[in-house]
Amino acid sequence: MPQTEKVQTEKLKTKKVQLEIVQTQKVQSDNPSRDRILQLIRAGLRTTVAEPAAMESGRVIFEPVVNPLERFQQECVANLMECALTPDSAASAQQLAKVLQSLPEGEVFVQDDPSLRRLVELAAAARATRWSNQGAPAEESQATVTLAEALIAQTGSILVSASCGGRGASVIAPCHIVYATTAQLVPDLASVLSRASNERILDRNSFACVISGSSRTADIEKILVQGAHGPRRLVVILQTT
């Protein structure tokens, strides 16, 4: 390339850069809010922040579980859950019928399991029933009835997996009814994860989820709203035998 053309090319590049700088400055001057935000960020970056104090390694977050059943019931109340203790399957069926009667008319989705088929038969609820082997729960379902993999006493939580009626069983309907026994109670999260590992629950399922109470949020003005991202009512029918 001749020297003259090279010089002209460099001049054009310089003018282009200068034009871009001018345009950038104009945009910045036209957006004072952005400039203020950037000034605050720069000031914050220049501020020296003290290192946080070291946390005690032995700090207790959850009180130890002495009585798993009693603790689970206490945490259920704190989690806005309903926990109904029943002595046998007949009483569990009566409780299921009572909960279903309190709901609006509509279909009920039930996990296809022999224990739940017997429970629904004993409950004799006059409702349309969709079993999990017939497909996912419909959006207009009024309730889902499933089993649980385990119950966590320390936090009043329920471990469910894809085996518990599929992914939608615990989130679609406004009411989720869980049928479980006290034999499924474990003290804490570490125990339930150990059980899940030993029984290969995580290997056999596409997902697992720990549910701690009804779906709720207080993001807007700290006003509690239930049913924000899932069921607003969570009922545990807990059979003691």
C-alpha positions in Angstrom: 0.0 0.0 0.0 1.4 3.5 -0.9 2.4 5.7 2.0 -0.2 8.3 1.1 -3.1 5.8 1.1 -1.8 4.4 4.4 -1.9 7.8 6.1 -5.4 8.5 4.8 -6.6 5.1 6.1 -5.1 5.9 9.6 -6.8 9.3 9.6 -10.1 7.7 8.8 -9.7 5.2 11.6 -8.8 8.0 14.0 -11.9 10.1 13.0 -14.1 7.0 13.4 -12.8 6.4 17.0 -13.2 10.1 17.8 -16.8 10.0 16.5 -17.6 7.0 18.6 -16.2 8.7 21.7 -18.3 11.8 21.1 -21.4 9.6 20.6 -20.7 7.7 23.8 -20.3 11.0 25.7 -23.5 12.3 24.2 -25.4 9.1 25.3 -24.0 9.4 28.8 -24.9 13.1 29.1 -28.4 12.2 27.9 -28.8 9.6 30.6 -28.1 11.3 34.0 -29.7 8.4 35.9 -27.2 6.0 34.4 -24.3 8.3 35.3 -25.5 8.5 38.9 -25.7 4.7 39.2 -22.2 4.3 37.7 -20.9 6.9 40.2 -22.4 5.0 43.1 -20.9 1.7 41.8 -17.5 3.3 41.4 -17.7 4.8 44.9 -18.7 1.4 46.3 -15.8 -0.3 44.7 -13.4 2.2 46.3 -14.9 1.6 49.7 -12.9 -0.8 51.9 -15.2 -3.5 53.5 -14.2 -5.2 56.7 -13.8 -9.0 56.6 -16.9 -10.7 58.1 -16.4 -12.3 61.5 -15.7 -16.0 61.4 -18.7 -18.1 62.2 -18.6 -20.6 65.0 -18.3 -24.1 63.5 -20.3 -25.6 66.3 -23.3 -23.2 65.9 -26.6 -24.9 66.2 -29.1 -24.1 63.4 -31.8 -26.6 64.2 -32.6 -27.9 67.7 -31.9 -31.6 68.0 -34.8 -34.0 67.3 -35.8 -35.9 70.5 -39.2 -37.1 69.4 -39.5 -37.3 65.6 -43.3 -37.5 65.5 -43.9 -34.7 67.9 -41.3 -32.5 66.1 -42.8 -33.2 62.7 -46.2 -32.1 63.9 -44.8 -28.9 65.4 -42.9 -28.1 62.2 -46.1 -28.8 60.1 -47.9 -26.1 62.0 -45.0 -23.6 61.4 -45.0 -24.6 57.7 -48.8 -24.0 57.3 -49.4 -27.6 56.6 -52.2 -29.9 57.9 -51.1 -33.1 59.6 -53.7 -35.6 60.5 -52.7 -38.7 62.6 -54.7 -41.8 61.9 -54.4 -45.2 63.7 -55.2 -47.4 60.6 -56.1 -47.5 56.9 -59.8 -47.2 57.6 -59.3 -44.0 59.6 -56.9 -42.8 56.9 -59.6 -43.3 54.3 -62.1 -41.4 56.4 -59.6 -38.5 56.6 -59.1 -38.6 52.9 -62.8 -38.4 52.3 -63.1 -35.5 54.7 -60.4 -33.5 52.9 -61.9 -34.3 49.4 -65.4 -33.2 50.6 -63.9 -29.8 51.6 -62.7 -29.1 48.0 -64.6 -27.8 45.0 -66.0 -30.2 42.5 -63.5 -31.5 40.1 -61.1 -34.3 39.1 -58.7 -35.8 41.6 -55.3 -37.1 40.4 -54.0 -40.2 42.3 -50.6 -42.0 42.2 -51.2 -45.5 40.9 -50.1 -47.6 43.9 -51.9 -50.5 45.5 -52.1 -48.8 48.9 -53.7 -45.7 47.4 -56.1 -47.7 45.3 -57.3 -49.4 48.5 -57.4 -46.0 50.3 -59.5 -44.4 47.6 -61.8 -47.4 47.5 -62.4 -47.2 51.2 -62.9 -43.4 51.1 -65.7 -44.0 48.5 -65.4 -40.4 47.3 -67.9 -39.6 44.5 -65.3 -37.9 42.3 -63.8 -38.4 38.9 -60.3 -40.0 39.5 -57.4 -39.9 37.1 -54.7 -42.4 38.0 -51.1 -41.6 37.2 -50.9 -44.5 34.7 -53.5 -42.6 32.7 -51.3 -39.5 32.2 -50.2 -36.4 34.0 -52.6 -34.4 36.2 -55.0 -32.1 34.4 -54.7 -28.4 35.0 -58.2 -28.3 36.4 -57.5 -31.0 38.9 -58.7 -30.0 42.4 -56.3 -32.3 44.3 -53.5 -34.8 43.9 -53.0 -37.8 46.2 -49.6 -39.3 46.4 -47.2 -41.2 48.6 -43.9 -39.8 49.9 -40.4 -41.2 49.9 -39.8 -40.0 53.5 -40.8 -37.4 56.1 -38.2 -35.1 57.7 -39.0 -34.4 61.4 -36.5 -31.6 61.9 -38.1 -29.3 59.3 -41.5 -30.8 58.8 -40.6 -31.6 55.2 -41.7 -34.3 52.7 -39.3 -36.0 50.2 -41.1 -36.8 47.0 -39.7 -38.1 43.7 -40.8 -38.8 40.2 -42.2 -42.1 41.5 -44.7 -40.2 43.6 -47.1 -39.6 40.7 -44.7 -37.8 38.4 -43.3 -34.3 38.3 -46.6 -32.5 38.2 -48.2 -34.4 41.1 -46.8 -32.0 43.7 -47.3 -28.7 41.9 -50.3 -28.6 39.6 -53.4 -28.9 41.8 -54.3 -26.4 44.5 -54.3 -29.2 47.1 -51.7 -31.9 47.6 -52.6 -34.8 49.8 -49.8 -37.0 51.0 -50.4 -40.5 52.5 -47.5 -41.7 54.7 -46.7 -43.7 57.8 -44.7 -42.9 60.9 -42.2 -45.6 59.8 -41.1 -43.1 57.1 -40.1 -40.4 59.6 -36.4 -39.6 59.7 -34.7 -37.1 62.1 -33.1 -34.7 59.7 -32.0 -33.9 56.1 -28.7 -35.8 56.4 -30.7 -38.9 57.4 -33.1 -38.6 54.5 -30.3 -38.1 52.0 -28.5 -41.2 53.4 -31.7 -43.2 53.0 -32.2 -41.9 49.5 -28.7 -43.0 48.6 -29.0 -46.4 50.2 -32.3 -47.1 48.6 -31.1 -45.7 45.2 -34.0 -43.3 45.1 -32.1 -40.7 43.2 -30.8 -43.2 40.8 -34.2 -44.5 39.9 -35.9 -41.1 39.5 -35.5 -38.2 37.1 -36.1 -35.8 40.0 -36.5 -35.5 43.8 -37.8 -32.6 45.8 -38.1 -31.7 49.5 -41.3 -29.9 50.2 -41.6 -27.8 53.4 -45.2 -26.6 53.6 -47.7 -25.1 51.2 -46.4 -22.9 48.3 -46.2 -19.3 49.6 -44.4 -16.0 49.1 -44.3 -12.6 50.7 -42.3 -10.8 48.1 -44.8 -8.0 47.6 -45.1 -5.6 50.6 -44.4 -8.6 52.9 -48.0 -9.8 52.4 -48.2 -13.6 52.7 -49.8 -15.2 49.6 -50.3 -19.0 49.5 -50.4 -21.0 46.3 -47.9 -18.8 44.6 -46.0 -21.5 42.7 -47.8 -24.6 43.6 -50.5 -26.0 46.0 -51.8 -23.5 48.6 -52.9 -26.5 50.7 -50.7 -29.4 51.8 -52.3 -32.2 53.8 -50.3 -35.1 55.3 -52.4 -38.1 56.4 -49.9 -39.8 58.8 -50.8 -43.3 59.7 -49.3 -44.6 63.0 -49.5 -48.3 62.2 
